């Protein structure tokens, strides 16, 4: 019962956090962290964050969904920038920040300092998305941040693993470190791709022969990231990269040969289920993070007592020094990377202007989250000789404090920096959308015409099929005319007409729903019929809302 009550309390905190964030206008992650800390202070009970369980329960589905939904064109278009951030920036941060921490805190062994720097170097995809919900980060920049955060976890965790081995054994091999990283990355990616392709092939074969079960299809999609993660971990590869690769593969599978596997009903229900999973898991992560804070902060005096500067306020100096160093290192890397990228592309025409404020936005948007805390908690308690790991509690305290401070700084600074900032122009997708709608409508015309002829062949009333087909084809011809304007004025008028039609349809659908509710209350239609008709209206409203 205690476990059930704990889970329900966590979910209740997630539900309450939304209204509180909207009323107080405080960033949602900070509200959830505060609620988690409040639960511990009020009840006196907290959830022990087991890193292995945390990684298994929360990371696979969330990273899988991010890889599934992130725009692949943007991901591949900016692949050079994303890889520079996910690989180069992480290594740059590990070296720079590790040396700084070792210099600031001489009592902390160099290997532990580098382990702390490694786990602080990757940004958190969940935290990045949560901050983006409050600050209107430009789409392309957001896609770069998401792509970076999906990939840099593996780099940071690998660097930490190597630093921990050096701390516990006192030995370090560059060749072994490079080989370990290559295996983690390549085997993890291969595991994710292989699991998803295998599951999709098996699922498609079963569906074609015996039909499709909506509930089973949704459950399979929920289990896929766990299968990829566990297989990669069994191979001693990166389960994080396996989950991301599984999501990306799922996206390509739907666009390619597997797109006919899922029925429309399955896709609609599956999207709703995944949205609920994402909302709950994201919230629980930050509530759990908040629950760890009171116990970590309570040990502050004990933590600082073992250093050459026993005053508690030195902890604040260390934390703000690390946060400032993270921002500075990120700023230097981003500014240099952008300048080099623009220089390489100078032959394509005048480069877009990238201002200093945009670089600062990119620097501050790299927030840390629960992955950092879970990672630092994996620091072993003892060295290979059985003695206690030096400065373990101090490293955990610094990681937790940096998470909170980075979230606060990003929440306060990003909205102000983004106000009036000059951004490179975003590509206009209106023309592309219109062309796609026209192409889809043309394909529908051809399919309806061919199908109507086949259906009418040999029937005693072929005119019936022809009339029905003509009505449907008229609808698609009207769509083609509306989305093929001859000049800008017609294009603007078509957009206005679409907006007017959308609003009028929503008004009509609302009136339909109200009337059906009145008929159900007056018992003029039974409840089952009313629910069926209201569901049809809901599905239509989804299209226009």
Secondary structure, DSSP 4 states (H G I P E B T S, - for coil): -HHHHHHHHHHHHHHHHHHHHHHHT--HHHHHHHHHHHHHHHHS------HHHHIIIIIHHHHHHHHHHS-HHHHHHTHHHHHIIIIIIHHHHHHHHHHHHHHH-TTS-HHHHHHHHHHHHSPPHHHHHHHHHHS---HHHHHHHHHHHHHHHHHHHHHHHHHHHHHHHS---HHHHHHHHHHHHHHHHHHHHHHHHHHHHHHHHHHHHH---HHHHHHHHHHHHHHHHHHHHHTTS-HHHHHHHHHHHHHHHHHTTTTTSS-HHHHHHHHHHHHHHHHHHHHHHHHHHHHHHHHHHHTHHHHHHTSS---THHHHHHHHHHHHHHHHHHHHHHHHHHHHHHHHTGGGSSPPP--HHHHHHHHHT----HHHHHHHTTS-SB-TTSPBPTTHHHHHHHHHHHHHHHHHHHHHHHHHHHTT---PPPPP-HHHHHHHHHHHHHHHHHHHHHHHHHHHTT-TTHHHHHHHHHHHHHHHHHHHHHT--SSHHHHHHHHHHHHHHHHHHHHHHHHHHHHHHHHHHTTSS-HHHHHHHHHHHHHHHHHH-
